Amino acid sequence: MVGSDLQVKSCSHTDYYLDVNNIGYIAGSKQISCKMLSSERLAEQLNTTVAPTAVTCRDINMQTVQMVEGLAAKATLERFKQKGRGWCFEDDSHVLGNMGPLWMQGNMKQTETADCMSVSSLALHTTVNDFPYPGNTYCKLLSPTRILDWMMTDSLKPLGGSTLLV
């Protein structure tokens, strides 16, 4: 802490995926790995209390999809809503024993179904008493470019198909 200000650093990393069917090489990012301080850790550092929160990585994914849909071109959003396969948000999955290296090596689950892109974030939460990284929240999250890619191309194809249904 510096005076009455708290300096906070967060970390993120983007992982890309091969999209041979569409463009033949690496496309947009498939996920963003984020490490953030938990609200409990922030409250501890600011010497205050915090109301219990139940925000999950799943919630962040849902909000990100809403944000990207709000930024998409009107025609893109209308076509996606009419013809695209939507989103199914599953509960977060957790790493064995809350081990950071396992979280770092893991990925969020993104599975195409006939109805939607089913997503489940890989999450890890440490308490303010955990060692060596107390009070952190780790989430593997949908990237905005993956959301837009799904809206514009992949959701418009039948499951396992390569032809757009436009």
DSSP file (Angstrom, degrees, kcal/mol; ACC not computed):
  #  RESIDUE AA STRUCTURE BP1 BP2  ACC     N-H-->O    O-->H-N    N-H-->O    O-->H-N    TCO  KAPPA ALPHA  PHI   PSI    X-CA   Y-CA   Z-CA
    1    1 A M              0   0    0      0, 0.0     2,-0.6     0, 0.0     5,-0.2   0.000 360.0 360.0 360.0 141.5    0.0    0.0    0.0
    2    2 A V  B >   -A    5   0A   0      3,-2.5     3,-2.6     0, 0.0     2,-0.3  -0.952 360.0 -53.1-118.9 108.5    1.1    3.5   -0.8
    3    3 A G  T 3  S-     0   0    0     -2,-0.6     0, 0.0     1,-0.3     0, 0.0  -0.460 120.3 -24.7  60.8-124.3   -0.5    6.0    1.5
    4    4 A S  T 3  S+     0   0    0     -2,-0.3     2,-0.3    -3,-0.1    -1,-0.3   0.298 121.9  95.1-101.5   8.8   -4.2    5.3    1.2
    5    5 A D  B <   -A    2   0A   0     -3,-2.6    -3,-2.5     2,-0.0     2,-0.5  -0.768  62.3-148.3-100.8 145.8   -3.9    3.8   -2.3
    6    6 A L        -     0   0    0     -2,-0.3     2,-0.5    -5,-0.2    40,-0.0  -0.962   9.2-149.1-112.7 121.2   -3.6    0.1   -3.0
    7    7 A Q        -     0   0    0     -2,-0.5     2,-0.4     2,-0.0    -2,-0.0  -0.800  20.4-174.4 -91.1 126.4   -1.5   -0.9   -6.0
    8    8 A V        -     0   0    0     -2,-0.5     2,-0.4    29,-0.0    -2,-0.0  -0.959  11.6-162.6-125.5 137.1   -2.7   -4.1   -7.6
    9    9 A K        -     0   0    0     -2,-0.4     2,-0.3     2,-0.0    28,-0.1  -0.955   6.0-171.5-116.4 138.5   -1.3   -6.1  -10.4
   10   10 A S        -     0   0    0     -2,-0.4     2,-0.4    26,-0.1    26,-0.2  -0.899  10.8-145.8-121.6 158.4   -3.2   -8.7  -12.4
   11   11 A C  E     +B   35   0B   0     24,-1.7    24,-2.6    -2,-0.3     2,-0.3  -0.932  17.0 175.4-124.7 146.2   -1.8  -11.1  -14.9
   12   12 A S  E     -B   34   0B   0     -2,-0.4     2,-0.3    22,-0.2    22,-0.2  -0.989   9.2-169.4-146.9 157.1   -3.3  -12.5  -18.1
   13   13 A H  E     -B   33   0B   0     20,-1.6    20,-3.3    -2,-0.3     2,-0.5  -0.993  15.3-140.4-145.8 139.0   -2.1  -14.7  -20.9
   14   14 A T  E     -B   32   0B   0     -2,-0.3     2,-0.4    18,-0.2    18,-0.2  -0.876   9.8-159.1-106.4 133.1   -3.8  -15.5  -24.2
   15   15 A D  E     -B   31   0B   0     16,-2.2    15,-2.7    -2,-0.5    16,-1.3  -0.923  11.7-151.5-109.2 134.7   -3.8  -19.0  -25.8
   16   16 A Y  E     -B   29   0B   0     -2,-0.4     2,-0.3    13,-0.3    13,-0.2  -0.618   4.2-145.9-103.6 162.5   -4.5  -19.3  -29.6
   17   17 A Y  E     -     0   0B   0     11,-1.2    10,-2.6    -2,-0.2     2,-0.3  -0.927  19.7-111.0-128.4 153.5   -6.0  -22.2  -31.5
   18   18 A L  E     -B   26   0B   0     -2,-0.3     8,-0.2     8,-0.2     3,-0.1  -0.646  24.9-172.5 -78.6 136.4   -5.5  -23.7  -35.0
   19   19 A D  E >>> +B   25   0B   0      6,-2.0     4,-2.5    -2,-0.3     5,-1.6  -0.532  20.0 157.1-128.7  64.3   -8.4  -23.1  -37.3
   20   20 A V  T 345 +     0   0    0      4,-0.3    -1,-0.1     1,-0.2     6,-0.0   0.851  69.7  57.6 -61.2 -38.6   -7.4  -25.2  -40.3
   21   21 A N  T 345S+     0   0    0      1,-0.1    -1,-0.2    -3,-0.1    -2,-0.1   0.852 119.2  27.5 -64.0 -34.9  -11.0  -25.6  -41.6
   22   22 A N  T <45S-     0   0    0     -3,-0.6    -2,-0.2     3,-0.1    -1,-0.1   0.913 143.2  -2.2 -94.5 -51.1  -11.6  -21.8  -41.9
   23   23 A I  T  <5S-     0   0    0     -4,-2.5    -3,-0.2     2,-0.3    -2,-0.1   0.513  85.6-119.3-127.1  -8.1   -8.3  -20.1  -42.5
   24   24 A G  S   <S+     0   0    0     -5,-1.6    -4,-0.3     1,-0.2     2,-0.2   0.453  83.4  40.2  87.2  -0.4   -5.6  -22.8  -42.4
   25   25 A Y  E    S-B   19   0B   0     -6,-0.5    -6,-2.0    -8,-0.1    -2,-0.3  -0.825 104.9 -27.7-156.7-165.3   -3.5  -21.5  -39.5
   26   26 A I  E     -B   18   0B   0     -2,-0.2    -8,-0.2    -8,-0.2     3,-0.1  -0.345  59.8-176.7 -61.8 131.5   -3.7  -19.9  -36.1
   27   27 A A  E     -     0   0B   0    -10,-2.6     3,-0.1     1,-0.4    -1,-0.1   0.047  40.2 -35.5-104.8-145.9   -6.8  -17.8  -35.6
   28   28 A G  E    S-     0   0B   0      1,-0.2   -11,-1.2   117,-0.2    -1,-0.4  -0.066  80.7 -71.8 -69.9 177.1   -8.0  -15.7  -32.7
   29   29 A S  E     -B   16   0B   0    -13,-0.2   117,-0.3     1,-0.1   -13,-0.3  -0.493  33.2-157.9 -75.0 142.0   -7.4  -16.5  -29.1
   30   30 A K  E    S-     0   0B   0    -15,-2.7   113,-0.6     1,-0.3     2,-0.3   0.763  71.8  -2.7 -89.7 -28.2   -9.4  -19.4  -27.7
   31   31 A Q  E     -BC  15 142B   0    -16,-1.3   -16,-2.2   111,-0.2     2,-0.5  -0.989  56.5-135.3-157.9 160.1   -9.1  -18.4  -24.0
   32   32 A I  E     -BC  14 141B   0    109,-2.7   109,-3.0    -2,-0.3     2,-0.6  -0.993  18.0-146.9-121.7 126.2   -7.6  -15.8  -21.7
   33   33 A S  E     -BC  13 140B   0    -20,-3.3   -20,-1.6    -2,-0.5     2,-0.4  -0.837  23.5-172.1 -93.8 119.7   -5.9  -17.0  -18.5
   34   34 A C  E     -BC  12 139B   0    105,-3.0   105,-2.4    -2,-0.6     2,-0.5  -0.927  19.2-166.4-120.8 137.6   -6.4  -14.5  -15.7
   35   35 A K  E     +BC  11 138B   0    -24,-2.6   -24,-1.7    -2,-0.4     2,-0.3  -0.988  24.0 168.2-118.5 121.8   -5.0  -14.2  -12.2
   36   36 A M  E     - C   0 137B   0    101,-3.0   101,-3.3    -2,-0.5     2,-0.3  -0.916  38.9-104.2-132.1 154.4   -6.8  -11.7  -10.0
   37   37 A L  E     - C   0 136B   0     -2,-0.3    99,-0.3    99,-0.2    98,-0.1  -0.600  42.3-119.7 -74.0 140.7   -6.9  -10.8   -6.4
   38   38 A S     >  -     0   0    0     97,-2.6     4,-2.3    -2,-0.3     5,-0.2  -0.374  20.0-113.1 -75.8 160.6  -10.0  -12.0   -4.6
   39   39 A S  H  > S+     0   0    0      1,-0.2     4,-2.4     2,-0.2     5,-0.2   0.842 119.1  56.3 -63.0 -32.1  -12.4   -9.6   -3.0
   40   40 A E  H  > S+     0   0    0      2,-0.2     4,-2.3     1,-0.2    -1,-0.2   0.904 107.5  47.7 -65.3 -40.9  -11.4  -11.0    0.4
   41   41 A R  H  > S+     0   0    0      2,-0.2     4,-2.4     1,-0.2    -2,-0.2   0.908 111.9  49.6 -67.3 -41.8   -7.7  -10.3   -0.3
   42   42 A L  H  X S+     0   0    0     -4,-2.3     4,-2.1     2,-0.2    -2,-0.2   0.925 111.3  49.1 -62.0 -43.9   -8.5   -6.7   -1.4
   43   43 A A  H  <>S+     0   0    0     -4,-2.4     5,-2.5     1,-0.2     4,-0.5   0.904 110.4  51.5 -62.4 -40.9  -10.6   -6.2    1.7
   44   44 A E  H ><5S+     0   0    0     -4,-2.3     3,-0.9     1,-0.2    -1,-0.2   0.931 111.9  46.2 -60.3 -45.9   -7.8   -7.5    3.9
   45   45 A Q  H 3<5S+     0   0    0     -4,-2.4    -1,-0.2     1,-0.2    -2,-0.2   0.811 115.0  46.6 -68.2 -31.0   -5.3   -5.2    2.3
   46   46 A L  T 3<5S-     0   0    0     -4,-2.1    -1,-0.2    -5,-0.2    -2,-0.2   0.395 110.5-123.0 -91.3   2.2   -7.7   -2.2    2.6
   47   47 A N  T < 5S+     0   0    0     -3,-0.9     2,-0.2    -4,-0.5    -3,-0.2   0.939  74.7 104.9  56.3  52.1   -8.5   -3.1    6.2
   48   48 A T      < -     0   0    0     -5,-2.5     2,-0.3    -6,-0.1    -1,-0.2  -0.797  69.3-102.6-142.8-176.8  -12.2   -3.3    5.6
   49   49 A T        -     0   0    0     -2,-0.2     2,-0.4    -3,-0.1    -9,-0.0  -0.787  25.1-149.7-113.3 161.5  -14.8   -6.0    5.3
   50   50 A V        -     0   0    0     -2,-0.3     3,-0.1   -10,-0.0   -10,-0.0  -0.987  19.7-117.8-132.2 139.8  -16.5   -7.3    2.2
   51   51 A A        -     0   0    0     -2,-0.4   -12,-0.0     1,-0.1   -11,-0.0  -0.541  50.0 -93.4 -70.1 140.2  -19.9   -8.7    1.6
   52   52 A P        -     0   0    0      0, 0.0     2,-0.3     0, 0.0    -1,-0.1  -0.300  46.2-158.4 -56.9 134.7  -19.7  -12.3    0.4
   53   53 A T        -     0   0    0      2,-0.1   -14,-0.0    -3,-0.1    -3,-0.0  -0.875  20.0-165.1-116.1 150.7  -19.7  -12.5   -3.3
   54   54 A A        +     0   0    0     -2,-0.3     2,-0.4     2,-0.1    -1,-0.1  -0.034  36.6 144.1-122.2  29.6  -20.6  -15.5   -5.5
   55   55 A V        -     0   0    0      4,-0.1     2,-0.2     3,-0.1    -2,-0.1  -0.573  29.0-170.5 -73.7 128.5  -19.2  -14.2   -8.8
   56   56 A T     >  -     0   0    0     -2,-0.4     4,-1.7     1,-0.1     5,-0.1  -0.640  40.4-105.9-112.7 170.3  -17.8  -17.2  -10.7
   57   57 A C  H  > S+     0   0    0     -2,-0.2     4,-2.4     1,-0.2     5,-0.2   0.867 122.9  60.2 -61.3 -36.0  -15.7  -17.5  -13.8
   58   58 A R  H  > S+     0   0    0      1,-0.2     4,-2.3     2,-0.2    -1,-0.2   0.915 102.6  51.1 -56.5 -45.1  -18.9  -18.7  -15.5
   59   59 A D  H  > S+     0   0    0      1,-0.2     4,-2.3     2,-0.2    -1,-0.2   0.894 108.3  51.5 -60.8 -40.8  -20.5  -15.3  -14.6
   60   60 A I  H  X S+     0   0    0     -4,-1.7     4,-2.3     1,-0.2    -1,-0.2   0.908 109.0  51.0 -64.9 -41.4  -17.6  -13.5  -16.2
   61   61 A N  H  X S+     0   0    0     -4,-2.4     4,-2.4     2,-0.2    -2,-0.2   0.920 109.9  49.9 -60.1 -44.1  -18.0  -15.5  -19.4
   62   62 A M  H  X S+     0   0    0     -4,-2.3     4,-1.9     1,-0.2    -2,-0.2   0.909 112.3  47.0 -62.4 -42.4  -21.7  -14.7  -19.5
   63   63 A Q  H  X S+     0   0    0     -4,-2.3     4,-2.3     2,-0.2    -1,-0.2   0.867 110.3  53.0 -67.7 -36.1  -21.0  -11.0  -19.1
   64   64 A T  H  X S+     0   0    0     -4,-2.3     4,-2.8     2,-0.2     5,-0.2   0.908 107.5  50.9 -66.5 -41.3  -18.2  -11.1  -21.7
   65   65 A V  H  X S+     0   0    0     -4,-2.4     4,-2.7     1,-0.2    -2,-0.2   0.926 110.7  49.5 -61.0 -43.8  -20.6  -12.7  -24.3
   66   66 A Q  H  X S+     0   0    0     -4,-1.9     4,-1.8     2,-0.2    -2,-0.2   0.908 111.6  49.2 -60.3 -41.9  -23.1   -9.9  -23.5
   67   67 A M  H  X S+     0   0    0     -4,-2.3     4,-1.0     2,-0.2    -2,-0.2   0.936 112.8  46.1 -63.8 -46.6  -20.5   -7.2  -24.0
   68   68 A V  H >X S+     0   0    0     -4,-2.8     4,-1.6     1,-0.2     3,-0.6   0.902 110.2  53.5 -65.6 -40.6  -19.2   -8.7  -27.3
   69   69 A E  H 3< S+     0   0    0     -4,-2.7    -1,-0.2     1,-0.2    -2,-0.2   0.879 107.7  52.4 -59.8 -36.1  -22.8   -9.1  -28.6
   70   70 A G  H 3< S+     0   0    0     -4,-1.8    -1,-0.2     1,-0.2    -2,-0.2   0.738 113.0  44.1 -70.1 -23.2  -23.3   -5.4  -27.8
   71   71 A L  H << S+     0   0    0     -4,-1.0    -2,-0.2    -3,-0.6    -1,-0.2   0.626  92.8 102.1 -94.5 -16.8  -20.2   -4.5  -29.8
   72   72 A A  S  < S-     0   0    0     -4,-1.6    -3,-0.0    -5,-0.1    76,-0.0  -0.250  87.2 -89.4 -68.2 154.9  -20.9   -6.7  -32.8
   73   73 A A     >  -     0   0    0      1,-0.1     4,-2.4     4,-0.0     5,-0.2  -0.345  37.7-117.8 -59.8 145.4  -22.3   -5.3  -36.0
   74   74 A K  H  > S+     0   0    0      1,-0.2     4,-2.6     2,-0.2     5,-0.2   0.895 114.9  50.4 -55.4 -44.4  -26.1   -5.3  -36.0
   75   75 A A  H  > S+     0   0    0      1,-0.2     4,-2.3     2,-0.2    -1,-0.2   0.880 109.7  51.3 -64.0 -37.6  -26.3   -7.6  -39.0
   76   76 A T  H  > S+     0   0    0      2,-0.2     4,-2.5    -3,-0.2    -2,-0.2   0.937 112.3  45.3 -63.6 -47.4  -23.9  -10.1  -37.3
   77   77 A L  H  X S+     0   0    0     -4,-2.4     4,-2.7     2,-0.2    -2,-0.2   0.914 113.2  49.7 -64.6 -43.4  -25.9  -10.2  -34.1
   78   78 A E  H  X S+     0   0    0     -4,-2.6     4,-2.0    -5,-0.2    -1,-0.2   0.921 112.8  46.9 -62.7 -43.7  -29.2  -10.5  -35.9
   79   79 A R  H  X>S+     0   0    0     -4,-2.3     4,-3.2     2,-0.2     5,-0.7   0.919 113.2  49.5 -63.8 -43.2  -27.9  -13.4  -38.1
   80   80 A F  H  X5S+     0   0    0     -4,-2.5     4,-1.6     1,-0.2    -2,-0.2   0.925 111.9  47.6 -61.1 -45.5  -26.4  -15.1  -35.0
   81   81 A K  H  <5S+     0   0    0     -4,-2.7    -1,-0.2     1,-0.2    -2,-0.2   0.845 120.2  38.7 -66.4 -33.1  -29.6  -14.8  -33.0
   82   82 A Q  H  <5S+     0   0    0     -4,-2.0    -2,-0.2    -5,-0.2    -1,-0.2   0.882 136.8   9.3 -83.7 -40.5  -31.7  -16.2  -35.9
   83   83 A K  H  <5S+     0   0    0     -4,-3.2    -3,-0.2    -5,-0.2    -2,-0.2   0.575 101.9  95.8-121.2 -14.7  -29.4  -18.9  -37.4
   84   84 A G  S  <<S-     0   0    0     -4,-1.6     2,-0.5    -5,-0.7    72,-0.2  -0.399  73.7-113.6 -85.3 157.8  -26.5  -19.5  -35.0
   85   85 A R        -     0   0    0     70,-1.3    31,-0.2    65,-0.2    32,-0.1  -0.784  42.7-144.4 -83.4 129.8  -26.1  -22.0  -32.3
   86   86 A G  E     -f  116   0C   0     29,-1.0    31,-2.1    -2,-0.5     2,-0.4   0.454  20.9 -73.8 -77.6-146.5  -26.0  -20.1  -29.0
   87   87 A W  E     -f  117   0C   0     29,-0.3     2,-0.4    31,-0.0    31,-0.2  -0.906  25.4-163.7-120.0 143.9  -24.1  -20.6  -25.8
   88   88 A C  E     -f  118   0C   0     29,-2.3    31,-2.6    -2,-0.4     2,-0.7  -0.986  14.8-154.5-124.5 118.4  -24.4  -23.0  -22.9
   89   89 A F  E     -f  119   0C   0     -2,-0.4     2,-0.2    29,-0.2    31,-0.2  -0.841  12.5-168.2-100.1 113.8  -22.6  -22.0  -19.8
   90   90 A E        -     0   0    0     29,-3.0    31,-0.4    -2,-0.7     3,-0.1  -0.520  33.6 -84.0 -93.8 163.3  -21.6  -24.9  -17.5
   91   91 A D        -     0   0    0     -2,-0.2    -1,-0.2     1,-0.1     2,-0.0  -0.263  56.7 -91.0 -61.4 154.2  -20.4  -24.6  -13.9
   92   92 A D        -     0   0    0     28,-0.1     2,-0.3    -3,-0.1    30,-0.2  -0.329  36.5-138.2 -62.6 147.2  -16.7  -24.0  -13.4
   93   93 A S  E     -d  122   0B   0     28,-3.2    30,-3.1    -3,-0.1     2,-0.3  -0.762  18.1-143.0-101.9 159.0  -14.4  -27.0  -13.2
   94   94 A H  E     -d  123   0B   0     -2,-0.3     2,-0.2    28,-0.2    30,-0.2  -0.897  11.9-112.9-127.0 151.7  -11.6  -27.0  -10.6
   95   95 A V    >   -     0   0    0     28,-1.0     3,-1.7    -2,-0.3     2,-0.1  -0.516  44.8 -89.4 -83.5 150.5   -8.1  -28.3  -10.5
   96   96 A L  G >  S-     0   0    0      1,-0.3     3,-1.2    -2,-0.2     6,-0.2  -0.356 106.1  -7.0 -58.4 125.2   -7.0  -31.1   -8.3
   97   97 A G  G 3  S-     0   0    0      1,-0.3    -1,-0.3    -2,-0.1     3,-0.1   0.652 111.8 -83.3  65.3  17.6   -5.9  -29.9   -4.9
   98   98 A N  G <  S+     0   0    0     -3,-1.7     2,-0.6     1,-0.2    -1,-0.3   0.888  75.7 169.7  53.1  41.6   -6.0  -26.2   -5.9
   99   99 A M    X>  -     0   0    0     -3,-1.2     4,-1.6     1,-0.1     3,-0.6  -0.774  31.7-150.4 -93.3 119.4   -2.6  -26.6   -7.4
  100  100 A G  H 3> S+     0   0    0     -2,-0.6     4,-2.8     1,-0.2     5,-0.2   0.864  94.0  56.2 -54.8 -44.5   -1.5  -23.6   -9.5
  101  101 A P  H 3> S+     0   0    0      0, 0.0     4,-1.8     0, 0.0    -1,-0.2   0.865 106.8  51.3 -60.2 -33.9    0.7  -25.5  -11.9
  102  102 A L  H <> S+     0   0    0     -3,-0.6     4,-1.0     2,-0.2    -2,-0.2   0.883 110.4  48.9 -68.5 -37.3   -2.2  -27.7  -12.8
  103  103 A W  H >< S+     0   0    0     -4,-1.6     3,-0.6     1,-0.2    -1,-0.2   0.928 109.3  52.7 -64.5 -44.3   -4.3  -24.7  -13.5
  104  104 A M  H 3< S+     0   0    0     -4,-2.8    -2,-0.2     1,-0.2    -1,-0.2   0.875 113.0  43.6 -60.4 -37.6   -1.6  -23.2  -15.6
  105  105 A Q  H 3< S+     0   0    0     -4,-1.8    -1,-0.2    -5,-0.2    -2,-0.2   0.652 104.1  85.0 -82.1 -15.4   -1.4  -26.3  -17.8
  106  106 A G    <<  -     0   0    0     -4,-1.0     2,-0.3    -3,-0.6    16,-0.1  -0.208  62.4-147.6 -84.8 175.0   -5.1  -26.8  -18.0
  107  107 A N        -     0   0    0     33,-0.1     2,-0.1    14,-0.0    33,-0.1  -0.939  23.1-103.6-136.2 157.4   -7.7  -25.3  -20.4
  108  108 A M        -     0   0    0     -2,-0.3     2,-0.5    33,-0.1    13,-0.2  -0.490  45.0-108.2 -73.6 156.5  -11.3  -24.2  -20.3
  109  109 A K  E     +G  120   0C   0     11,-2.8    11,-2.0    -2,-0.1     2,-0.5  -0.785  37.4 176.6 -91.7 125.9  -13.7  -26.7  -21.9
  110  110 A Q  E     +G  119   0C   0     -2,-0.5     2,-0.5     9,-0.2     9,-0.2  -0.942   9.4 172.0-127.9 107.6  -15.2  -25.5  -25.2
  111  111 A T  E     -G  118   0C   0      7,-2.9     7,-3.1    -2,-0.5     2,-0.3  -0.967  25.6-138.9-125.1 122.3  -17.4  -28.2  -26.7
  112  112 A E  E     +G  117   0C   0     -2,-0.5     2,-0.2     5,-0.2     5,-0.2  -0.608  26.0 178.2 -76.1 134.4  -19.6  -27.8  -29.7
  113  113 A T        -     0   0    0      3,-3.1   -28,-0.0    -2,-0.3    46,-0.0  -0.746  47.3 -96.4-122.4 176.5  -23.0  -29.4  -29.5
  114  114 A A  S    S+     0   0    0     -2,-0.2    45,-0.1     1,-0.2     3,-0.1   0.757 124.6  32.6 -63.9 -23.3  -25.9  -29.4  -32.0
  115  115 A D  S    S-     0   0    0      1,-0.2   -29,-1.0   -30,-0.1     2,-0.3   0.689 125.0 -16.2-106.8 -23.5  -27.5  -26.6  -30.0
  116  116 A C  E     -f   86   0C   0    -31,-0.2    -3,-3.1    -5,-0.1     2,-0.7  -0.955  65.4 -85.6-164.7 174.6  -24.6  -24.5  -28.6
  117  117 A M  E     -fG  87 112C   0    -31,-2.1   -29,-2.3    -2,-0.3     2,-0.5  -0.940  46.6-150.5 -96.8 112.0  -21.0  -23.9  -27.7
  118  118 A S  E     -fG  88 111C   0     -7,-3.1    -7,-2.9    -2,-0.7     2,-0.4  -0.753  18.1-173.7 -88.4 125.2  -20.8  -25.4  -24.2
  119  119 A V  E     +fG  89 110C   0    -31,-2.6   -29,-3.0    -2,-0.5     2,-0.4  -0.950  16.4 177.5-126.1 141.8  -18.2  -23.7  -22.1
  120  120 A S  E     - G   0 109C   0    -11,-2.0   -11,-2.8    -2,-0.4   -28,-0.1  -0.949  23.6-137.5-141.0 118.7  -16.8  -24.4  -18.6
  121  121 A S        -     0   0    0    -31,-0.4   -28,-3.2    -2,-0.4     2,-0.6  -0.420  13.9-126.6 -73.7 148.1  -14.0  -22.4  -17.1
  122  122 A L  E     -d   93   0B   0     18,-0.3    18,-1.5   -30,-0.2     2,-0.3  -0.875  40.2-173.6 -90.6 123.2  -11.1  -23.9  -15.3
  123  123 A A  E     -dE  94 139B   0    -30,-3.1   -28,-1.0    -2,-0.6     2,-0.3  -0.857  21.9-176.8-124.4 153.7  -11.1  -22.1  -11.9
  124  124 A L  E     - E   0 138B   0     14,-1.9    14,-3.1    -2,-0.3     2,-0.4  -0.958   6.4-172.1-147.6 129.8   -8.8  -21.9   -8.9
  125  125 A H  E     - E   0 137B   0     -2,-0.3     2,-0.4    12,-0.2    12,-0.2  -0.987   3.4-165.2-126.0 130.5   -9.5  -19.9   -5.7
  126  126 A T        -     0   0    0     10,-2.8   -88,-0.1    -2,-0.4    10,-0.1  -0.900  18.2-128.6-112.3 145.7   -7.1  -19.5   -2.9
  127  127 A T    >   -     0   0    0     -2,-0.4     8,-2.5     8,-0.2     3,-1.3  -0.342  31.6-102.5 -82.9 170.5   -8.0  -18.2    0.5
  128  128 A V  T 3  S+     0   0    0      6,-0.3    -1,-0.1     1,-0.3    -2,-0.0   0.616 123.4  53.0 -69.3 -10.2   -6.2  -15.3    2.3
  129  129 A N  T 3  S+     0   0    0      4,-0.1    -1,-0.3     2,-0.1     2,-0.1   0.458  85.1 110.4-101.5  -3.6   -4.5  -18.0    4.4
  130  130 A D    <   -     0   0    0     -3,-1.3    -4,-0.1     3,-0.1     0, 0.0  -0.355  66.2-105.3 -74.1 153.9   -3.2  -20.1    1.6
  131  131 A F  S    S+     0   0    0      2,-0.2    -4,-0.1     1,-0.2    -2,-0.1  -0.969  85.1   3.9-123.5 140.6    0.5  -20.3    0.8
  132  132 A P  S    S+     0   0    0      0, 0.0    -1,-0.2     0, 0.0    -2,-0.0  -0.996 135.9  28.2 -95.9  -5.8    2.3  -19.3   -1.4
  133  133 A Y  S >  S-     0   0    0      3,-0.0     3,-0.5    -6,-0.0    -2,-0.2  -0.742  77.5-165.9-120.1  84.3   -0.3  -17.1   -3.2
  134  134 A P  T 3   +     0   0    0      0, 0.0    -6,-0.3     0, 0.0    -7,-0.1  -0.402  62.4   8.4 -74.3 142.2   -3.0  -16.0   -0.7
  135  135 A G  T 3  S+     0   0    0     -8,-2.5   -97,-2.6     1,-0.2     2,-0.3   0.890  86.4 143.0  65.5  46.4   -6.3  -14.6   -1.8
  136  136 A N  E <   -C   37   0B   0     -3,-0.5   -10,-2.8   -99,-0.3     2,-0.4  -0.866  37.7-154.8-117.4 153.0   -6.2  -15.1   -5.6
  137  137 A T  E     -CE  36 125B   0   -101,-3.3  -101,-3.0    -2,-0.3     2,-0.4  -0.998  12.5-167.1-122.9 126.9   -8.8  -16.0   -8.1
  138  138 A Y  E     +CE  35 124B   0    -14,-3.1   -14,-1.9    -2,-0.4     2,-0.4  -0.953   9.3 177.3-116.3 132.2   -7.7  -17.7  -11.3
  139  139 A C  E     -CE  34 123B   0   -105,-2.4  -105,-3.0    -2,-0.4     2,-0.7  -0.999  28.1-148.9-137.0 135.6  -10.0  -18.1  -14.3
  140  140 A K  E     -C   33   0B   0    -18,-1.5     2,-0.3    -2,-0.4   -18,-0.3  -0.931  40.5-173.3 -94.4 117.2   -9.6  -19.5  -17.8
  141  141 A L  E     -C   32   0B   0   -109,-3.0  -109,-2.7    -2,-0.7     2,-0.1  -0.783  30.1 -97.6-120.1 154.6  -12.1  -17.3  -19.7
  142  142 A L  E     -C   31   0B   0     -2,-0.3  -111,-0.2  -111,-0.2  -112,-0.1  -0.446  41.9-130.0 -61.2 137.7  -13.6  -17.0  -23.2
  143  143 A S     >  -     0   0    0   -113,-0.6     4,-2.0  -114,-0.2     3,-0.4  -0.701  12.9-123.3 -89.4 148.1  -11.7  -14.5  -25.3
  144  144 A P  H  > S+     0   0    0      0, 0.0     4,-2.3     0, 0.0     5,-0.2   0.850 112.9  55.5 -57.2 -34.7  -13.7  -11.8  -27.1
  145  145 A T  H  > S+     0   0    0      2,-0.2     4,-2.4     1,-0.2  -117,-0.2   0.873 106.8  49.5 -68.8 -34.2  -12.2  -12.9  -30.4
  146  146 A R  H  > S+     0   0    0     -3,-0.4     4,-2.5  -117,-0.3    -1,-0.2   0.895 110.2  51.5 -68.2 -38.8  -13.4  -16.5  -29.9
  147  147 A I  H  X S+     0   0    0     -4,-2.0     4,-2.3     2,-0.2    -2,-0.2   0.942 113.0  44.2 -61.4 -48.0  -16.9  -15.2  -29.0
  148  148 A L  H  X S+     0   0    0     -4,-2.3     4,-2.5     2,-0.2     5,-0.2   0.895 111.7  53.2 -66.2 -40.2  -17.0  -13.1  -32.2
  149  149 A D  H  X>S+     0   0    0     -4,-2.4     4,-2.3     1,-0.2     5,-0.9   0.920 110.4  48.1 -59.4 -44.2  -15.5  -16.0  -34.3
  150  150 A W  H  <>S+     0   0    0     -4,-2.5     5,-2.2     1,-0.2     6,-0.3   0.921 113.3  47.8 -62.1 -44.6  -18.3  -18.3  -33.0
  151  151 A M  H  <5S+     0   0    0     -4,-2.3    -2,-0.2     1,-0.2    -1,-0.2   0.886 118.3  39.6 -63.4 -39.7  -21.0  -15.7  -33.7
  152  152 A M  H  <5S-     0   0    0     -4,-2.5    -2,-0.2    -5,-0.1    -1,-0.2   0.752 134.6  -6.7 -88.1 -25.9  -19.7  -15.0  -37.3
  153  153 A T  T ><5S+     0   0    0     -4,-2.3     3,-1.8    -5,-0.2     4,-0.3   0.590 120.6  48.2-133.3 -71.0  -18.8  -18.4  -38.6
  154  154 A D  G > <S+     0   0    0     -5,-0.9     3,-1.2     1,-0.3    -4,-0.2   0.789 107.8  55.2 -60.9 -33.7  -18.7  -21.6  -36.5
  155  155 A S  G 3 <S+     0   0    0     -5,-2.2   -70,-1.3    -6,-0.3    -1,-0.3   0.700 101.6  61.0 -71.9 -16.6  -22.1  -21.3  -34.9
  156  156 A L  G <  S+     0   0    0     -3,-1.8     9,-2.5    -6,-0.3    -1,-0.2   0.474  92.5  80.4 -88.8  -2.6  -23.7  -20.9  -38.4
  157  157 A K  S <  S-     0   0    0     -3,-1.2     7,-0.2    -4,-0.3   -72,-0.1  -0.769  88.8-109.1-100.2 147.3  -22.5  -24.4  -39.4
  158  158 A P    >   -     0   0    0      0, 0.0     3,-2.9     0, 0.0     5,-0.1  -0.387  57.0 -74.2 -67.0 156.8  -24.2  -27.6  -38.4
  159  159 A L  T 3  S+     0   0    0      1,-0.3     3,-0.1   -45,-0.1   -45,-0.1  -0.318 122.9   5.3 -55.0 123.9  -22.4  -29.7  -35.9
  160  160 A G  T 3  S+     0   0    0      1,-0.3    -1,-0.3    -3,-0.1     2,-0.1   0.456 108.5 121.6  80.5   0.9  -19.5  -31.4  -37.7
  161  161 A G    <   -     0   0    0     -3,-2.9    -1,-0.3     1,-0.1    -4,-0.1  -0.464  51.5-159.5 -94.9 167.5  -20.2  -29.5  -40.9
  162  162 A S        +     0   0    0     -2,-0.1     2,-0.5    -3,-0.1    -1,-0.1   0.382  66.0  89.6-123.1  -0.5  -18.1  -27.1  -42.9
  163  163 A T  S    S-     0   0    0     -5,-0.1     2,-0.1     2,-0.0    -2,-0.1  -0.859  76.3-121.8-103.8 132.0  -20.8  -25.2  -44.8
  164  164 A L        -     0   0    0     -2,-0.5     2,-0.8    -7,-0.2    -7,-0.2  -0.413  10.7-140.2 -68.3 143.1  -22.3  -22.1  -43.4
  165  165 A L              0   0    0     -9,-2.5    -1,-0.1     1,-0.2    -8,-0.1  -0.536 360.0 360.0 -99.6  63.1  -26.1  -22.1  -43.0
  166  166 A V              0   0    0     -2,-0.8    -1,-0.2     0, 0.0    -9,-0.0   0.433 360.0 360.0-107.9 360.0  -26.7  -18.5  -44.1
